[in-house]
Amino acid sequence: MELFLQIERIKFLNQLLLQENTGPPEALAARLGISRSKLYAILEELRDIGLEIQYSRRRQTFYFQEGSRLQLEVHIRIIKKNRASA
């Protein structure tokens, strides 16, 4: 279920970005269970959709620039056809 894993990673990354508590890139990648290069690929995808994400070397954290936020909502509903009405 790679899709659900990706969604959970993005949700967790979003939370850490909002808290400005990601840690340095290597630590963040480890927390997300991905490589550093995969982390940068995800960050680039988020930037491609318009999010402004920066990194502070002094504070050692990634963060959203003022006015940039991600709201992620995923709704999944499984609908099964009633066999009795088939």
Secondary structure, DSSP 8 states (H G I E B T S, - for coil): -HHHHHHHHHHHHHHHHHHT---SHHHHHHHHTS-HHHHHHHHHHHHHTT--EEEETTTTEEEE-TT---------------GGG-
